[in-house]
Amino acid sequence: MAAALAFSAGILFARFVWHPYWIWIAAALLMGCGAAILSRTRPRIAYCAALVCFALVGSFAGSARDVAHRPDTSLLQFASGSEVTITANVLRDGVWRESAYGGREQSLDVNIESLSDSGNTHVVSGGARLTLFARHRSRPADTDDDAEEDAQPSAAEPFQTYRYGQRLRLMAKLHRPLNYGNPGAFDYRGYLLSHGLVAVGSARAESIGVLPGLSGTRMQSLRWRVRRSILEHIHRTWPPDRASLMDAMLIGERAFVTRELREAFQRSGTYHILVVSGMNVGILAFVVFWLLRRFRIGAAIATAITVLLACAYAYVADAGAPIIRSALMLAVYLVARLLYRDRAPLNAVGLAALTILVADPRSLFDPSFQLTFLSVAAIAGIGIPIIERTSEPYQRATRILDLVEYDATVAPRLAQFRLDLRLIISRLARFLGGRLSQLLIVGMIRAALGAYELLLISALMQVSLALPMAWYFHRATSMALPANILVVPLTGVLMPSAVAAIALSYIWQPLAHVPADIAALSLDAITGTVRLLGALRVADVRVPVPTFTVAVAAAVAIAAAIVLARRHRLIAAIAITLLTVSALGTAWPRPFERRAGTLEITAIDVGQGDSFLLITPEGKSLLLDAGGQLGNSNSEFDVGEDVVSPYLWQRGINSLDAVAISHAHSDHMGGMKAVIRNFRPRELWMGRSAPAAELLMLRQTAQENGVLIVQRTAGEQFQFGGADFEVFAPTPDWELKARVRDDDAMVLRLSYGSNSALFPGDAGRKLEQQLASKLPASDLLKVPHHGSATSTSPELLDAVRPKFTVISVGARNRFKHPRAEVLARLQAAHVATFRTDTMGAVSFYLDGSTIRAERVPRR
């Protein structure tokens, strides 16, 4: 464990401090030689020198790995969005998913071998993630009007699933992968790079041709064939709704698990059940080893078979650090048992971590790696020592109760415990008989002790993982303890029965019915528990990113608890108490980042949509719009949950005073439901609008969360947090149409001192002309409708005379926003223009007399 920690420290140090390779190598050799020389005479100094040596080797490994495995980016020179013909081989089996606008599409990772454009062929190398769609895929029109709201889903033509190793020729449009330009945003570009993919693209199914021959390795080809076979038998054995969950739990295929169900597992703190984790390997290995020993297979052969099967399962499932760690620890434990060695849990964890980090030092920065090793280290370093002191002696004391001589080998209190058990059994034997009484009493005692251990480990996991859960996922899993107590035993039933059902289905399908039914009942009980507990309001506690001080304190508390858990009972209790307090501290509200006495307006990068965070001089917060997917998209990507909320949490915001929507189009209000659930605002402001279905659902979400809905109409003037607000549209008698229009926008102007800003939503030319004579000058103008040609008229610019404008717009949007003529008008008016598609999030600070613009650094 110490070696693994030192190696990790070296990797982390090399991330921030660069030195030539020979420096790391020379220093490591020097420290290694010093440790060897001093090992007999100065063992403590030699130990420290050895740890420094491991750290230096870690620095060398981290630096070398970054250079050696840097993806070839030559492909990016052709990733301009123009259609090109590519020859590529498939890196993984295609994954089907629902298309955003109806039908289905296929996600495919390929390695591009060559590329042709304008009649020229280029030999390139690089991975790309392609989206393949059928010819009749429906999508919004490329116009500036409201057509984006009118796309109707249509069924796509079916096409084949492409397999690992196939060589394809197809026409595709390639692009550079994009990240949202906000602090806290998911690093999609880095995620793709970690998988060797440097570009993204799209292609039509009818342009794809399969070439003769295969690519790839035999081992990978075998792996994908085995996965396909297992998935086929899963879907033969269970109906689709259960099969999709079995796919995820048994083999790590989560393509068809709905977002709603994934979030239920996350809210209840049981997400590790949904994915292939180390627990899966442990359960299956225990069953296999136990069965082999029951069939009188020798310990050595049983160990070898169990380890081989665990490694094979890890290879086929390919679930990353959790399952690899479990397979490595299993091998260490079983081999140590076979050699009659003491099985030290922390050393097993450390060896597994060190092995993974040597193979890929970048794993240290993977949240999955951190979560899995922190959880296992907490169990091994804290949980097991506590169990060894508390319940384990009593578990041993329940063995061979009939052997009185065994009493002399245990502690006095345990000997008395055995005497008490025999007395109770003897009294009960008058009614049930001796054998049944013993089975009943011993079974009850062991069940109670097992429940205690499960409760202890679940509680320990919850407090130990509080820091990474808050840091990466902004969740405080308040229901994890009861959920895991109920779900983990059910998983212990589900895993072996499901594997047995699949194995029997290969022999004869009817044989699989009984274990399949047992697995189905267990699965239904798991999902029912998860849905019930995950739906509780107390389960969905969202928290901002902890401060650096809180994070360091939590990390120190975890380390101290591991070190002190084997010390005196009082010292161990104090360490556990500090660990619990630190866990609570990660979820404790903290003041968010703001500049006192200043009105802040931040344009959040939400792609093709609007979202603005306003922090008033008195510290009140208002979110105006929350972005969203265009039109009738049924994509499971939620801009409010996945883009807006992480930015707010990164700022330290855990609640909002108010939210507002400019109008009821999906690219302005689509993310607001998630924002309301996550930040519980007091008020929701909106203008008058046609009763669109999505608007009705938003109103329902607001009511369910106790949010007061306030309708704003022209003529209203009010103060909010030290800033003055004025509403210019819509008028109280504004005529509503059957569907929402851009001109239904709520036009807001806010001012502080002599500074002001105007937010006209998606107002079109007609509304702009109606308001031009009423609008006073403003320092900042939010450019209407993302820079559409139908907005930002000369009349609006003449009336407002802004010094700054901001355009909230998505990169590479199909509407070609912002339009060239709009940018030309802004340039002619000598306005400083900021764009979220090229600059990311932008903040404007109004101190009452001056206004200043700053790009938000992408931390």
N, C-alpha and C positions, 0 to 999 in steps of 0.2 A: 504494500500500500504506500509506504514512504517513497519507494522508487517511482511508482506511478505518479504521485503528487509532484515529485521533483521534476520528472519528465514533462508533466503538464505545465509547470511553472516555466520551464525552459521554452516550450512552444509559445506560451503567452508572451514571454520576454522578447523573443525573436520577432513577434508580430509588430512590436513598437520600436525595437532597436535593431538596426541593420548593421551587420559586420560581414566581412568576407568569410567564405567557408573555412579557409585555413585557420582563422582565428578560433572558431568554435572547435575544430578538430584538435588543434595544438593544445588549447586550454583543457579539453576533455582528456587527452592523453596525459597531460601533466598531472591533473587531479587524480586520474586513475592510478598512475604510478605512485603518487604520494599516498593514496589510500592503501595500496598493496604493501608499501614499505612500512607504513605505520600500523598495519593491522594487528601486529603482535605486541608492540610496545605502547602504542597510544590508540587503543581501539575506539574510543569516543571520537577522537579527532579523525581517525580513518573513516569512521561511519559518516561524519559530516562531509569529508572530502568525497566519499563515494556518492553521496546525494548531490553534491555540486557537479560531479562528473555526469550523473544522470541528467541533470538540468541542462548542462552544456550539450550533451548528445541530443536532448530534446530540441534545443535551439537550432542545432545543425539540421536535424530531421525536418523541422518545420520550415526552415528556409529552403532546403533542397527540394522538399515536396512541392512547395509553391512554384518553384521554377520548372521542375521536371514535369509537372502535370498541368501546366498552363495550357488551356485549350488553344488550338489553332484558330485564329480569328480572320484568316484570309478570306473566308466566305463572306464576311460582312461588307466587303466592297461591292458585292452584288445584291445586298439586301436593301434595295431602294424602293421596293414596292412594285417594280415593273415585272411583268410576267416573263418567266424564264423557263427553259426546259432543263430538268435535272435528272441525273441518273443517281440512284441512291440505294442503299441496302437498309433493311428494317432492323432496328436495334431492340425492339420489344414488340410483343403482340399488340395490335391495335386495341384501343379501349373505346367502347361505345358510350355515348352520353346523349341526353336530350339536347336538341338544338335550341338556341335562344328564341327562335321564331317558328318552332314547329318542326316535327320530324326528328331524325336522329343524325348525329355526325360522329366521325371517328377521329380520335386523337392518336397520332402516330409519331414516334421518334425514329428518325432516320439519320444515317451517316451519308452525306453527299459525296459522291465520287467524282462527278464531273457536272459541268453546267454550261448551257448554251444560251447566248443572248445575241440577237442581231446577226445570226449566222456564224458567230465565233464560238468555239468550244474551249472551255477552260478546265484544266484539271485542278480541282480544289479538294480540300478535306475539311470537314466540320460537321458537327451535329446540328440538327434542326428539329423543332417540334412543329408538326404540321396538323392542321385541322382539315379533314376531308369531308366535303359535303356533296349532296346529290344535286342534280341539275335544277330541280324545281324548288329548291329551298327558298322560302318566302322571307323577305327582309324589307325594311322601310326604304322608301324612295330617296334618292339623293337630291333632295330639294330643301329650300329654306323655310317652307311653310310647316303646317302641322301634320304633314304626312307621316312624320315619325311616330305619331300616336295611333295610326290607323292600320298598321301591319297586321294581317290576319295569318294565323298559323296554317300551314299546309303540310301534308304528308310528303316526306322526301322519298325519292326512289331508293330502294334497298341496293346495297352493293356489298361486296365480300369483305370479310375481315382479313387484314394482311398480317402475316406471321413473321416471327423472327427469322432472319436470314434471307428472306425473299429480296430479289433485286427488282427495282421498279424504275420506270421512266414516266415522268409526269410533268405537267405544266403547273407551276406554282408561283405565287407572289411571296417573296421573302422580305422580312423586316427585322430590324434590330429589336430585341425585347425591351419593353419599357417598364419603368417603375413609376409609381405615383410619387410626385415630388414633395412629400411631406415627411417630417420627422416621425418615426414610428411606423412608417409604411413597410409592408412586406417586401423583402428584396427578391423580387421575382427573377431579375436578371442574374443575381448571384445563385439563386436556387437552380436555374437552368445550367449555369456554368459548372456547378458542382456535379451535374450529371453529364458533363461534356457537350452541352447544347449551347450554341452561340447565336442561333437565329430562330425566329418563329415564322410561320407562313400558313397559307391556305391554298387549297387545290380542289378542283372539281373532280368528282369520282370518274366522270366519263373520259377525263384526260389521262387516266392512269393505265399503264400497260405493264404486265408482269414479264420480266426478262428471264431467259433460261439461266440455270445455275443458281447456286446458293452461296451466301456469304456467312461469316461468323465462325464460331468454334463448335466443335462437337458437344462439349460439355454444356454450353449455353443452349444449343439446339435441343439436347436431351432435357434440360431443365424446363424449357418452355413446353415441350411435348408432355412432360409429366404434369405441369400446371394445367394445361388445357384438358388433359384427361380427368384430373381430379375435379376441375370446375364442371365438366360435363356430367360427372357422376353426382356431384352435389345437386345440380339442377334436375337430374332425374329422380333424386331421392326426396327432395322437398319442393313445395310450391314456391313460386317466384319471390314472394315477400320474405319467406324464411330463408330461401336459398341465398338471397343477397347478403343477409347477415352472416350466414354460414361461410360465404365467400370471404368476408372480412375477417371473421374470427379464426378460421382454419388456415387460410392461405394468404391473407393480407390483401385481397382484391376488394377495394372499397368503391369501385366505380358506380355501383348502383345503390349504395346506402344514401338515403336522402339526407339533406342538410338538417332537416327538422330532427331526425333521429340522432344524427351525430351531435347536435347541440344538446339534446337531452342527456346523452352519455357524458358530455363535457360538464353540463351544469350539475349533474349528480356526482361528479368526481370518479366516474367509472369508465373513462374513455379507454383505459388500458385493456378493458374487457373486449372492446369492439375491435381492436387491432391485434395482430399477432404479437404477443409480448413474451417476455421471459417466463411469465407464469404458465403460458401454454406449453412451453417446452418442459418446464418442471413437472406439470401434471402428467403429460404424456410419458415422460421418461420414468416417473415413479411407477406408473401403471405397467409399462413394458418391463422394467426391472423386476417388479413384484411378480408378474406373471412368469417370467423366465425362471425365477428362483422357485416358484411353486411347482414348476415342471421339472425340478431337480437339475436345472442347468447350472454348471459350475460358476463360481463367482467371477473368475477371469473372463470366461466366455460371455456371461451375462453383461459384464461391464463393457466389453468390447462391442457387443451388439447394441447395447443402449446408447453408447457414445456415437457409434456409426449412424444409427437411426436419427439421433438428435441432430448431428451435423448435416445429414441428408435433408431433414425437415427444414433446418435453418437455411440451407442452400435453395431449396425449392420455394420457400416462403419469401425469402429475400426481404426481410422486414428491418434490416439495418441493425443498429447497435443493440437494441434490447434483446433480440433473439440470438445474436452472435455472442453477446455477453453471457447469456444464459447457457448456451452450448459450451462455451469455454469453462465456465464455473462448474457445470455438470461434470465435464471431463476431469477437472482438477479434483472435485470431491470424490468421484468414484475411484479414480486411480489412487488417491490418498487412502481411501477406505480399503482398497485392495492390498495396499502395502502396509496396512496397520499403522498409518501415520495419523497424527492429530489433524483434524480438519479445521483449520483456522479460517473463519469466514472472511475476515478483512483481507487476508493474504490472497484468497481466491478472487475476491473483487479486484484487488490491486493487480493481480496477474492478468485477469481478463481485460482490464482497462489498459494496461501497459501493452498488451498484444495488439489491441485495436489501434492505439495511438501510434505504435511503431509502423503498423501497416498503412495508416492514414492519419497523420497529425492534425489534419483539418477537422477531424471528428470532434476535437475538443470544443469547437465553437458551434457544434450542432446541438440545438435544444434537446433533441431526442437522446443523444449521448449523455448530456448533463443530467437529464431527468432520471434516466434509467440507472446510472451509476450512483447518483445521490440517494435514490430510494433504496437501492440494495446496500449501499454503505451504511445508511441509517439503520436498516434492519440488522445487518451484521454487526455494526459497531455499537448500537444502542439497544435494539430490541432483543437480540439473543442474550447479551449479558443480563438484562433484566429478567428474561424468562428463566435463565439458568439459576437465578437467585430466588425466584418466586415459584412458578408453577412446575418447572421441570422436576425438582426433587419430589414433589407430590405425585407427578406422573409416574416416576420410577417406583415410588412407594406403593403404588397400586398393583405392582407385578407380584406374581407368585405369593398371594396372601396366605396360602395354606402352609408355606414354609416358614415356620416360626424362627428357625435359626437365622433367616435373612434379616430379622429385626436388629440383630447385633451389629450388622454392617452399615447401618444407616444412622443418621443423627438422632439424638434422643427425641426431638419433637416429631420426627418422622416415624420412629418406633411407636410412640404413643398414638400417632395417627393410624398406623396399621392395627394397633390393638382396638381402637375405637371402631374401625371398619369391621373387624371380625365380630365385635360385640353386636353391632347393628345387624350384620348378616345373620348371626345366630338367632336373634330375636325374630327377624323376618322369616327365617327358615321354617318356623313353626307353621306358617301359612302357605309359603310358596315352595318350600324345599330348598336345600342348601345350594345346589348348583344354580338354580334360577335366581335366587336371592343375591348370590355373588355377582352373577352377570348383570343384574339390574343395578345394584349399588355401585359396582366398579364402572359400569357404563355411564351412570349419571355423573359420577365424579369426573371421569375423563371428559365427558361432554362439556361439563362446566369449566374445567380447566382449558379445554380447547376453545371455548367461547371467549374466555378471558384472554387467551393468546391472540385470537383473531381481533378482538377489540383493541388490545394493546398495539398490535402491528398496524391496524388501520388508523388509529389515532396518531401513532408515530409517523406514518406516511404523510398524513395530512399536514402536521406541523413542519415536517422536514421539507416538504415540497412547496410550502407556502411561498417562499421567495421566488423560485423559478416560475411557478404558476402565475404569480402577480406580475413578474417581469416580462414574461413572454406572452401570456394569454389573458392578463388583466382579470383573473378570476380568483375569488376566494371560495373554495369548494366547501361550503358550510354543511352540505349533506353527504359528503364523502364517507364519513364514519358510518352512519346507519346503512348507506347504500352498499358499501363494500361488505359489511357484515352479512347482508342478505344475498348479495350477488356472487361473491367469491365462492361460497360452497356450491351454489348452483352451477358455476362454471366448472367446478371439479367434477360434476356429474355430466355436464354437456360435452366436454372435450373428449373423454374416452368413448362415450356412447356415439358421438358423431363420427369419430374416426372408425369405430367398429362398424357403423352403418355403411360408411364409404367402402371399407375393405370388403365387407360381405356383398356389396352391390357388384363388385368385380366378379364374384363367384356366381351369384344368382340373386336378382333383384328382390324377390320375395323374402329372402333371408334378412334383408336389411330393415324390414318393417318395424320389428320390435325395438332395436336400438335407435332407429330413426324417430320413432314416436317418443321415446324417452328424451332424446335430444331436443325434439320439438317442444315438449312440455317444459323442459328446463329453459329453452330459449324464450318461450312465451312468458315464463315467470320472470326472467331477467329483464326483458323489454318492458313488461308491465311495471316492475319495480322502478326501473329507470324513468319511465314516462311519469309515473306517479310522483316520485321524489323530485325529478327534474322540473316538474311543472309548478312546484311550490315556489312562491315568491321569494322566500328566504334562501332558496337554493341558488338563485341567480344574482349573486353579489359580485358586481364588477368593480374593480379598483384601478386607480392610476398606477403608473410606473413608480415603484418605491424610490425614495431619494437615495443617493449614493451612501449616505451615512447609515440609513436603515438597512440597505443591502449588505454593507460591510458588517454591521452588527449581527444580522441574521446569519451570515456565513461564519462569523466567529462563534456564534452560539451553537451552530451545528457541529463545528470542529471540537468545541469544548465538551459538548455532550458525548461525542464519540470517545474522546480521550478520558473523560471522567466517569463514564458509565460503569466501569469495573472497580472504581474506587469505593471508599466508604459509602454506606447507604445514604447518609445525610448529604455528602458531596454530590453523589449521583442525583439525588432528588433536586438539589439546587440547580444542577446543570439542566435537568429536564424542564424545570420551571422556567429558567432563562430561555430555553429553546421555545417553549410555548409562548412566552411573552414576545419574543422576537417574531414569531409567526403572526401574532395579533398585530404587531407593529407594521408588518408589510401591508395590512389592509386598513390601517388607521388613516383617516382623512388628513390631508396636508394642504397648506396654502398653495394655490396654483401660481404659475409664473405670470406676472403682470408688471406693468410700469405704473406706479401710483400717479394719480392726477393726469392721466393721459387716456384718450380714447383710442383704443386699438381696433383696427379692422383688418382681419387676415382672410385673404382669399385662399381657401383650401383647394388643393388640386384633387378634383374628383373626376377628372376626365371630361367627357362631353356633358357638362351639367354645371350647376351652381351650388356653392356652399360657402358661407361667410361666417366667421366667428367674430363677434363684437364684444369687447371688454370695455365697460364704461369707466369713467374716471373714479367712480366709487367702488369698482370691483365687481359689478354685476355682469352676468354673462348672458348673451343672446346668440343663438345659432339661427341664421337666416338661410333657409334651404339646406338640404342634406344630400344633394346629388341623387343618382339612381340610374338604373338601366333604361335605355331608350324604348319607347313604344310598349308593345305587348310582350316584351321579353320575358321568358320563363326561366332565365338563367338563375342558378342558385347563388351566384355571386351577389352579395348584398353590400352596396357602397356604404350604407350607414354603419354596418357592423364591421366591414373589412377595411374601410378607408377613413371615414370621418371619425369614428369612435377611437381608433388607435391614435390619431393625431391629438384628440382631446385628452386621452389618457397620458400621452407622452408629455403634455403640458402640465400634468398633475391635476386635471379637472375631473372631479368625480360626480358633480351635479351641475345642472344648468338652471338659471333663473327663468329663462323663457326660450321658446323656439318659435319660429315663424316660417311659413311657406309663402312665397310670392304668388304662385298659382299652382293649380293641380295637374301639372304635367309631370310625368314620371322622372324626368331628369332633374327635377327640383325637389320632389317630395318622396321619391322612391326609397330613400335611405332614412326617412324621418321616423318610421316605426321603430327601427332598431335603436335610434338615438333616444327616443322617448323611453324605451324599456331600459336602456343602459344608464341614463342620466336623470330620469325622473324630474323633468322640469315642472315648474309651478303653472306655467301658462303656455298655450299654443295660440299664436296670432295667425289669422288668415283673413283674406278678403272674401267677397261674394263669389261663388263659383257654382257651375253646374254640378249636379250630384253624381260625379264620376264614381265608379265602383271602388277605385283605389282610395279616393278621398273618404268615402264612407268607412273603409277599413281603418284608415288613419284616425278618424274621429273615434271609432270604437276602441282602438288601442289607447288613445289619450284618456278616454273615460275609464278604461280598465285600470289605468295607472294613476288615477286621481288628478289628471291635468285639466285645468280650467281652460275651456275654449273661448277665445275672445275674438269677435269679428271686428275688423278694422275697416272703416270707410273714409272717403275723402272728407276733409274738413276737420278731422280729429287732430288735436295737438296734446301731447302729454310728455311728462318727464319720466325717464327710466334710468336710474343709477347715475344721476348727474348729467345726463345728456338729454337734449330736447329732440323729440320726434314729431314729425308732421306727415300725415297721410294725404296724398294727392289723388289716389285712385284705388279701388273703383268707387264711383259715386253710389249713394244709397239706392238710387233708382236705376243702377246699371242693368241693362237688358242682358239676361243670360240666354245662351243658346243651348241646344240639346247636348252639345259636347263642349269641352273646355277649349278656350281660345287663348292665344298669346296675349291678346289685349285685355284678358280678365286679370292681368297682373296687379298685385298690390304694390303701388309705387310709394316708397318710403324715403323721406329725407331726414337725416339726423345731423345735429349740429352741437358743437361744444365750443363756447367762446366765439371767436370769429371764424372757426373752421367748420366745414360741413361736407357731407357726402350724400350722393343721390343713388338710390337703388331702384331702377325701373323694371326689374324682372326681365321678361321677354317681350316688353312692349314693342309693338310694330309701328310703322310709319303713321298710321291713322291715329293711334293713341298719342304718339309723340306730338303730332301737330295740334291735337286738342289741348295738350298740357303745356305747350311751348310758352304761351303767354302768361301762364300761372307759375312756372318754375323759376325760383330765384337762382342766382349763380351758386355753384358748389365747387369746392376744391377738388373733390374726387367724384368720378362718375364710373359706376359699374356699367360697362358697355352692354346694351340690351341684346338679348338673343345670341350671345356668344360671338358677336361680330357678323351676324347675318346681314345680307344686302338689304333686307326688308326693314332694318332698324338703323339707329344712329344717324338720323337725318340731319341735314345742315341746320334745320330749324331747332332741333334739340341742342346741337352744339352751340349755336348762337345764343340760346337762352341760358344754358348752364355755364358756358365758358370755363370748363374744368382745367386745372393745372395737371392733374393726373387722371389716367383712366386705367382700368383693369379689365382684362378679358378672361373670363373663366371658360376654358375651351379644352377639348380633348385633342391630343396629338394624333395625327393621321385620321381625323374624323372624315367620314364620307360626305359631309355637307360642305367641305372645303372652307370651314370657318377658321379664322376670321377672313372675310372676303377682302380682296385686294383693294376694292374701291372704298371700303370702310377704313382700312389702314391709311389709304391716301388722304381721306378727309381728316383723320386724326393728325397726320403729319402736317397737313396744310394749316391746321389750327394750332400747331406748335404745342401739342399735348404730349407729355411723357407717358408712354404706354407700356403696361406690364401685362404679360401673358402667362397663364399657368401651364400651358403646354410646353413652353420653352424654358421657363424660369422656375417652375414648381410653385410651391406656396409663397405668397408675397404678403408682407405686413405693412400697413400704413399707420403711422402714429400721429395723432392730432393732439397737440398740447394746448389748444385754445387760441394760439396765434400763428403757429407754423405747422406744416405737414411734412412728414418725412417718410420715404419708402425704403424698405429693406427686404431683400430676399431672405427667406427663412432657411437657415442652414440645414442640410439633410443629415442629421446626426445618425 
